[in-house]
Structure formats: structure tokens, C-alpha cells
Amino acid sequence: MEKIIKSADRVKNIGEVFTPQKTVDFMLDQPEIAAKVNSLTATFLEPSAGEGAFLVELLKRKLIYAKSQANGKKDLQNKFLQALSTLYGIEIMEDNVEMLVMNMNSTFQQIYFQTFKPKEQSRKILCSAQVIISANMAQGDTLTHKTSTGAPIVFSEWKPIGKSKVQRTEYTFESIIEGGDSTGTVNKQYEEIDLFADPDEQPAKEPDRHYTIVKWEDVYKQLVE
Ligand SMILES: C[S@@+](CC[C@H](N)C(=O)[O-])C[C@H]1O[C@@H](n2cnc3c(N)ncnc32)[C@H](O)[C@@H]1O
């Protein structure tokens, strides 16, 4: 039996009702969404992520798609991280964010261990996955664009460079929303379907920090220039 509420108070105060798996599947099976799932660059933002009902299922589906696209095991490790890097969430409740991060990590790890033999496995990939998940799953208020400390919500863009490298760039959520005035931008997609996705999306504002271009497996080092 799926647990869809934690308490009546939380339902009343923050509208917390988790989506049953059947409904998640139904929604993600819609052709408009499915087309974005079958892409390694289309991004999704869940602005009220809860414990990750949608994001976890999106991750599973994106990793299946990555398998169908990879050219060998090494390439698949890169594509796994690339697929993961396209999923973003915001959640206001600290306990939900903890569960969200844990659920994303455990889902990634489970599929990773099922896919790669022990001798093919790399701790670097799992550490890099953890860094991506921590960066992409934000605690905060989607409406005010701020975290519980009053700091701006910050997201990272993970831009693939060639076949095996990535450039990480940080943007405040506010700047993404404000810059989103053209078709397919974060702002537009957020208003339309509460998930955003566009492979051609280019955030508009200046980055806060300059990360070094690294191999996907070295994302965990978080090297800055
Ligand atoms: C209806 S639940 C849906 C959770 C998840 N999307 C799912 O389908 O299971 C709404 C979630 O949004 C969160 N939430 C409410 N207001 C929010 C806000 N202003 N910013 C971010 N998250 C918020 C709640 O804590 C809750 O986890």
C-alpha cells in the first residue's frame, strides 16, 4: 500500500499529498513528456518535488534510454551521469528533501550496480552522481526562489563538452525564471506543465562561480578556476 500522506496537518498547511506510482506512470507516458524522457539533454524541473515520485521515475526512464544510446560501457557511464544531470527538483520541507536526495541516490546506485559488472564499476561515477544530485535537488520555496536561510536557490547547468566532458555553470533560480521569456525556456515550461524541458535552453545570466571543464567521472572533484 503506497503512503500518499504523512499527516492531515501537512496536507492542510503545505498541500502535501504524494502522487501514486500509477498516476506518475500515466503522466510520464503522455507523448509530450515521453519524447523529452527519450533525450539525454532535455531537462525537467519538479517545482514541488516531495520525495521524488516523478523525479525517481524520470531517472529510471532516462537511464534506460541512456543504455539504448551508449557506445560501450565507458560511454554508458558518461551517459548515465549526463541523464542524471538533466533532472532538477525544488522542495520546501527539509525532511522531504532528505528523502528526495536519498531516493535519487539509491535509484541511481541500484541501476548502476545492475548495469555494470564489479570490475567495470567506479567510485568516481557514484561520487559524481552524488554531487549532481545534491546540486540539482534544492531545498527552497519555488514561489520566493529562496532557501530556508533566505539565500537564493542556485542550480547548475551541466553542459556536455564533446563525448566525455562537462562544463558546470551555476545560475540563481531567479535569473533562470527572469531570463525565461522565449519559447521553451524554464519560465514558460514551468507555467505550462510544472516540468520543464528543452534541449536548446540557454540560461541567460552570468554564472556565480567558474567550474573547470572536467570528465564526467571527475565532477565529484568540484574543481573551480
Ligand atoms: C502535492 S505534493 C507533491 C509531491 C510530489 N511532487 C509527488 O508527486 O509526490 C506537493 C509538495 O510540494 C511541497 N511544497 C509546497 N509548497 C512549496 C513551495 N512553495 N516550494 C517548494 N515546494 C513546496 C510540499 O512540501 C509537498 O512535498
The ligand as a Gaussian input file, in Angstrom:
#p B3LYP/6-31G(d) Opt

LIG

0 1
 C        1.134000      17.612000      -3.675000
 S        2.763000      17.334000      -3.002000
 C        3.501000      16.544000      -4.411000
 C        4.849000      15.929000      -4.139000
 C        5.463000      15.202000      -5.334000
 N        5.522000      16.054000      -6.494000
 C        4.642000      13.985000      -5.670000
 O        4.019000      13.981000      -6.742000
 O        4.630000      13.033000      -4.886000
 C        3.413000      18.971000      -3.011000
 C        4.813000      19.124000      -2.460000
 O        5.219000      20.461000      -2.653000
 C        5.888000      20.935000      -1.500000
 N        5.698000      22.386000      -1.494000
 C        4.621000      23.093000      -1.074000
 N        4.802000      24.398000      -1.270000
 C        6.038000      24.540000      -1.838000
 C        6.798000      25.648000      -2.272000
 N        6.324000      26.901000      -2.191000
 N        8.014000      25.433000      -2.808000
 C        8.513000      24.179000      -2.921000
 N        7.838000      23.082000      -2.511000
 C        6.608000      23.255000      -1.977000
 C        5.258000      20.197000      -0.350000
 O        6.125000      20.115000       0.754000
 C        4.964000      18.845000      -0.989000
 O        6.040000      17.946000      -0.790000

